[in-house]
Structure formats: structure tokens, C-alpha cells
Amino acid sequence: MIIKNLIMKTIIKPLKVLFSTSLGSKKEMKSVLVKITLDNGIYGLGECPTSFVSRLETIETIKEILTYTKKHIKSKSINDFEEIVHFLRTRFFMYPMTVSGVEVALFRAYLNANGIDEHIYWGANLKILETDITIPFLTDLNSINSWLNYAIKKGFKIFKLKLSGDVKQDIPLLSRVYEILNDFTSGYKIRIDGNQGFTEKTFLRLHDIIEKKGYSIEFFEQPLKKNDFLGMKIIKKYSHFPIILDETVFNSHELNHVISENICDGVNIKVAKSGILESKRMIEIAKRYNLKLMIGCMTETMIGLSAGIYLACGTGQFDFVDLDSIYYIAHKRNYGNINLVPPFFFINMS
């Protein structure tokens, strides 16, 4: 079972709504799809997305790395995929999402070559998964109304709101979202994602306003800059809602560091940023230290997103699920044995 080829394909899809966060805005999803083929015809698929979080990973750079990778992995045994991934992580440590896309393709080629189902590999503990849906940071009321109307009609009950870090803009947006949800649905939950947009001072100010207004927040994700460890330590002690870290934690080493600093209540694991092997290690570490586990995604197609779905359903370990990228683009209702019935993913185990 020797690696024969790596094929790449750029994919660009328009988004249904402007995806806007404190880090930037975009109207399109851009990824490079990866197909790794073995000498017996078996293959595995992965996806290298682009993101504001890792600006070095442009389409052009991703393709350059994949061209190098194609030469490096050719004629190697797929059973050595873990060693290959370790080499790529070391060689391209500044390009984690690109390596993760290759890793998923290698992992799936390995599973397929050995007759192992991806869902079963992770444990097959769940066959149904409910995701939230993201509300971008939108200042235009018509856009907010339209996107929330879409999400409510689709049946979503859990909403993750992107905020900017500018409290004067964030509070009216948060209030408007609550107003719409109260008018048109019930039994909903709201999560907040700061995407590093806040300072310690602005977070504490927003926190107190939220408390005063009586808004119920399930958790607050990545409020401060990813390396502001002192600020995170202060806000964690002050906050009445859990702090979940995303951009601060890409691997198990960084997770161990934030645990030693006691600066969060949970961690957002994304296959797109950490890959298969590191995600597995991070789950084990988080459970050992009783951290909340969230699974998230980048702006991905189902090729990348399905890796997170199988991981979450298979392990059954995640407290919060944020795997909504497919609802930002035109999509089918079925992908392999995964059925999309929003807000749920169903895995056909027959």
C-alpha cells in the first residue's frame, strides 16, 4: 500500500451571508482539496481551508506546500502516515491548516486501505449530532434579520454570535439578536465569539452590561488576543460564564500551557487547525483536566467538515458543537453516510 500520487484542486464558493468577525470579512469560501491515491487505487480526501486566523496560508502558498509534499510522500507506505505527518508538522509548522488537510487525506487513505470505517475508528458512540449556527458580526439590520430568519426556519436553536470588541457596536447587535429570537423562537441558547477582539477592559465592560441586562450566555469564546495570558487569567476569575479558547490552542503543547496557567474553562478543537493526531491528544488531555470540549470548524466544504463530524459523533466527548460551515454555502442533503437535517447531522450506521 504505497502512496502513488497527490492531486490538488482549488475550490471557491460564494457565501450566503457576509462572514464578518473582529479579524476581517469575506464573501467567499476558498479551499484547496487534496486527494492522496495509493498504488492499488484506494484514496483519501482532505481539505486545506483559508482563514483570517492563519493569514500566511493563502491559496498560492498552500499549493506550493502541497507540491513539495507530493514529491516527499511519493512511494512511501501509507502505514507510515503518522511519521509523514510528524515530518510535515515540523517542516511547515507555520502552516498548520495546510498540514491538517494533508493529514486528513493520509488518514482516510490509511483507513480505507485497512478496511476501517472512520466513524467506527473514533468509537461510533453517537449517530446524531446537533450543531449551532454562527451569526456574523453584522451592523446592517436587514442582513441580521435575513440571516436569523434563515437560521430559525432551518430549525436551529443554538446561536453563536460574533462580536467585534467595540462594546458600543456589540451591545446593540446582541440586543437585536435577543429581540428577534424572543419574537420568533423559544428554547434557544446564545454563545459569544470574540475572535481576539476584546481587551481585558472592554471584556469586563461588556460582561457587566450583559449581566445587568440579564442575558443568558452559554460561554464566551476567545475574547482576548491569543497570547494575552495575564488578561485571560484575570477575566477567567471575574467571568460568570465559561471562557473557551480557540486561537490560543492549536496543539497539545499549547493546551498543556493554558492548563498550567489556569486561564480557560474549555478548548475549541478543530481538525482543520490541529489535524487528526493532535486532536486525539488534545481530547485526552482536556478530559483528564475536566475541561469543556468544543468542536469547531473553518469555512469548509463537507470534505473537511465531515472529519469533525465523524470525530465528534465517534468519540461522543464534546460538550459544544460548532460545525456549521456547510450552511454558509450551497449544499446537498447527503454526503456519503452523513445526512443533513438541520440543525442535525445523522450518520447512517447500516
N, C-alpha and C positions, 0 to 999 in steps of 0.2 A: 504494500500500500504506500506507494511513493507519490509525492507531490509532483504533478506534471506542469501545472500552469496556474497563473493568477490573471484573471480578467477584471478590468475595472470599467465602470460606466457612470458618468456624471448624470445626476438627475436633479431637475429644478421644477418645483411645483408651486403654483400660487397659493397663498394662504387665504382662508375665508374671511379673516379679520386681521388688521394690523397687529402684529405681535410686538408689543411695546413694554419694556421694562426700564428700570433705572440704568441699565447698561447700554440700551440702544433700542432701535426699532427696525423691523423688517417686514416686507410684504411677500417674500418668497422663502421657501424651504430649499436649501441646497445641500446635497449629499453626494458622496461617491460610493456606489455599490461595489462590493467585492465578491468575486466568485473564485474559489480555490478548487481546482479539479485534480483528482488523483489519476494514476495510470490505468485504473480499472473503470473509469468513467464516473465514479462517485464524486460528489462535490458538496461544498458547504457555502452558505451565503452570509455575508456580513454587510455592515453599513458604517461608513465614516461620515458623520454629520459635521456641520459647521455651527459655530455658536459664538455669541458675544463673550462667553466665559473664556474661550481659548482662541484669541484673535490671530495667533500665528498659523492656525490650521485653516488656511484658505484652500479652495478647490485646487489651485495650482500646486501648492505645497503638498497637499495630500497625495496628489497624483505622482509627484516626484518621489515621495517616500514609498509609495506602492510600487513604482518602477524599480527602485532599489530592492524592495522586499521580494519582488517576483524573482529576481536573479538569486537572491540569498536563499530562498526556501526551495528552489527547484531541485529535484532529485533527493530531497530529504524525506525521511519516513514520517508519515502523519502521526505515528505513535509517539514521536518526539515533539509534539506540538507545544508542550509546556516549556521545553528548553528553547524552542524557537521564540516563544512569547517573551521569555526572560531576556533573551538577547535583544529583541526589538525594544522592550521597555527600557533597557539600558542605553541602547544606541539612539533612541528617539524619545528620551524622557520629557522633552518639551512639547511632545505631540501625542498626548495620551489618548485622545479620541480616535486618531488615525490607527494607532496600535490596537485599540479596543475593537475597531471594526475588523481588522485582520484577525484578531484573536477569536472573535465570534465565528468567522468563516472557517478558521482552522478547527475550532472546537466542534462545529457542526459536521465538518468533513470527517473528523475523528469519530464522532458518534455514529454517523451514517455508515462509515466503513466497518464499524464493530456491531452494527445492528442494535444500537441503543436509542430509545426514544428520548427526546430532550426533556419532556415533561416528567417522564419516569426517572430520568437521571437525577433530577432535583428532588424526587421523593413522591410526586403525584399526590400531595396532601389535599389540594383543593382543585376543583374543576370550574369554580365560578369566582370571578374577581370583579369587584366594583371599583371604578376609578372616579376621581374628582375631575373637574374641568377647570382650566385656567381662565381667569378674566384678566386680560392685559391691562396695563396702565393706560386708560383712555380718558381724555379730557372732553371729548365730544359726546354730548348726551345721546345723540341719535345712535352713535356707534355702540355705546354702552347698552342702550335699550335693545338694539338689534341683536347683539351677541348674547345677552342674557335671555332674551326671548327664544333664541335658537337653543340654548342650553336647557332651558326649562322645558321646552317642547320635546326635547330628546329624552327627558326623564332624569337629568342629573339632579342630585340632592346635595352634593358636596362641591364647594366652590373655592378655588384658590385664587385670591386677589393679589395681583402685582401692584406694589406701591413704589413711589419714586424716591422717598426720603425727604421730600418737601411737604411738611405737615400741612401747610396752607392749601396744597392741592390734594393731598391724600385724604384728609377728613371729609371734604365734600364728596369725593368718589366713594369712599367707604359708606357714607350715609346714604348715597343714592343707591348703591347696591343693596343695602339692607331694606330700603324703601321698596324697591322693585320685588325683591324676594318675599317680603312680607305681604305684598299685594297679590302675587301670582303663584306662590307655592307655600309649602309648610314643611316642617321637619327637616330643614336644611342645616348644613354646617358651613362655616366660613373659616378658611385658613388664610394667612397672610404670608407673602414672599417679598422680602425687601431687596433681594439681589444685591446686597452690599451697599444699598443706597443711603443708609442712615449713619449718623454719628451716635455716640453714646447719648449726647444731649437731646437730639431730635427723637431718638427712640423713646427715651424716658418721657418726653413731652407727649408723643403720640400715645404711649402706654396709658398715661394718666387720663387723656381725653377719652380713650376707649373705655376705660373703667368708669369714668363719670357718665358716659352715655349708656352704659350697661350693655355694650355689645359683647356677645359671646364669641371668643376666638379660640379655635381648637389648638392652633400652635402658630408660632412666628418663625419663618424660615429665613436664615442668613440675613439678619438685619444689618450687621456691620461689615466693614472691609474684611476680607478673608484672613488677614494677618493681624487684626486688632484683638489680640488675645486678652489684653488688660481690659479693654472695653467690654468684651464678651463676658469676662468674669464678673464685672460689675452688674451688667444688665441681667445676667442669669440669677443673681441673688435678689434682684429687685422685681423681676417679671412675675406676674401672676399666671402667665401662660407659658407652655413649654417652648424652649428655643431649640430649633432643629438646624443643624449645619449642613450646607451643601458645598459651596465653592471652597470652603476651608479644607475639605477632606476628599482627596482623590484616591488615597491608598491606605493600606493598613498601618503604615508608619505614621502618617498624619492622624489617623484615627487614634492610635495609641497616645499621641501627643496631646490631643484635645481632651482625652480621658484623664491624663495625668494633670492637666490644667483645670479640670472640672468646669468647663465652660459651656456645656450644652446638655440638653436632655435627650437628644436623639440625633441621628445622622441620616442623610438622604443618600442612598446608594443608587448609582446609575450604571448600568452595564456600559453605556456609551462613554462614560468617563473613566471607569475603573476596570472594565473587562470582566471576564469570567472568573479567573483565578483569584484576583484581588477582591472581587465582590464576595466570593465564598469566604475568604479570610475575614473580611470586614463583618459579615453576618455573625460569624463565630465569636469575634471579639465583642461586638455590640451586645450580643445575648449574654456573654459572660459578665459584662459590667452593667446589665439591666438598662441599657439604653433603648429608647424607642427606635424602631426601624421604619424608615420610609423608603419606598422605591419610586424613582423618578425617571425622566427621560429628557432627551433633547428634542429638537424638531426633527422627527424621524418618520420614515415610512414603516410599514409593518415588518419589513426585513429586519430593521434594528429593534423596533418596539417589541416584537414577538419574543426576543431574548429576555426582556424584562418580564413579560407576561408569564413565560414558562418558569422563570426563576421565582417569581412571586407565588404563582399557583403551586409550583412543585414543592417549595420549602414550607409554605404556609406560615412564614415567620414575620410578615410585615404588618405593622400597625396602621400605616397610612399608604395609600396607593395613588400615585400621580402619573398615570400612563395614558395621557390624553392627546398626544400629538397627532394621532390618526384623524381626530375630529377637526383638525385645522385644515385638512386637505380633502379633496375628493377621494372616496374610498369605496371598496366593495364591502359586502356584509360577511364574507367568509374568506379566511386565509388559511389554507391547509385545514387543520383540525380546530382552528380558533374561529368561533362565531362572534360577531359583534352585534350585541343587542344593548345599546347604550342605556344606562351607564355601565353595563356589564360586559365582560369577556367570558365566554363559555368555551371550555376545552372538551371536545368530543373524545371520550376515552374508549370508545368501542373499537 
